[in-house]
């Protein structure tokens, strides 16, 4: 068992941190949307497979002209278009846990209430040998 590199404890209200296997079990049992905050390119190379809810990719950071990762200033607007209901159950994940922790702060600030964190990211998902889609 790994532990979360970036626990979301600093967030204004505690968001449950789930290991990949716990996250996959929850996705199969409950109607969560999995919000993948990696880039579209990363997402296309592998992501959470179909489950009870849906999977959406909305990058919290994007590559600029030089290939550096910069803030996606449309992140919250895109999230609000996708999730008009701020009580919708959303599970957030990225590659390692850093971007998803950042995204959780933004989501909480925007008033989203029903959040959980797949805190090991895609690296942890792959390391756990869980199913994946491309």
N, C-alpha and C positions, 0 to 999 in steps of 0.2 A: 504494500500500500504506500503510495506517495502521499504527500500532504500538499495542501494548496500553497503555491509559491506566493500568491497575492491575496490572502484572505480579505474578504470585503468588510471586515470589522469596522473600518473607518467610516463606512457609509452611515447616513443619518439614522436609518433603521436597519437592523441586521437582516441581511439577505442570506438564506441558507446556502452553504457551500456544499456542493455534491461532487463526489468522486465520479469518474466516467461511468462505472458500472451502475452506480445508484441513479445517475442521470438517465441512462438508457432504460432502466427499469421503470422510472417515473414517466418517461416519454411513452412507453408502451401501455401504461396503466391509466394515464390522465391526459386530458386535452390541453397540453402545453404546446405553444408555438416555440420552436427552437430558433432563437435569433442569433445567427452567426455574424459576428462583427468583423471578420477578416475581410480582405479584399476579394473582389469577384474572381480574380485570378487564382488566389489560394483556394477559394470555395470550389472552383471548377476542377481542382486536382483531387478533391475528396471531401465529403461532408457527411453529416448525420443522415442515415437512410430513412425511408418513409416510416412513419409511426402514427400514433393516434391523432396528433395535431398536424401541423405543417412545419416546414423549415423555410426560413427567410434569410437572405443575406443582405444586410445593410451595413456597409463598412463604417466603422467609427473613425478610421484613419485611411487615407488614400495616398497613392504615390504622386508626387509632384513631377514637374518636367525633368528634374535631375534624378528621379528615382528614390528620393527621400520620402519617408512617411510623414504626412502632415494631417492635421485635423480635418475631418470632413464636416464642413460647416452646415451641411444639409442633413446631418444625421438625425437630429430630433424631429425636423420637419418630415423626413422620410418615415421615421418611426410613427409619428402621429397620423400620417396618411395610411399606414399599414395597420396600426392599432389605435383606432379612434377611442376604444374603450380602455381607459387607464387602469381598470381592474382586471384586464385580460391576463391569464396566466402565461408568463413569458420566461423561458429558460435562456440564459445568455451564455455564449461561449466564444472563444477566439482560438489562437494558436497555442498560447502558453498560460494564459490567465491574466496578463497585464492589460491588454486592450479591453477585455470583458469587464475587468474591475473598473476601468475608466468609464466604459459605457454604462455600467450600473449607477455610477454617481450622476451621470447626465440624465438617465432615465428616472432616478429618484427625484432629482431636481425638477424634472418636468411633470412630476406627479404620479408616476407609475407605481403601483402598490403591490402587485402580485408577481414578484420576481424571485427567481432562483438562479444560482450561479454554477455552471459546470466549470469548476475552478482549475482543472488541469489542462484545459484547452484541447485542441486537436492532437497535440503531441501526446497527451495523456490518453486520449481516446484510442489512438493507434497503438500505443504501448500496451493498452489493456486488451488488444486484439478484438475490439468490438466491431460489429458490422459497419460497412460504409458504402456510400453511393458516390458516383461521379457524374 
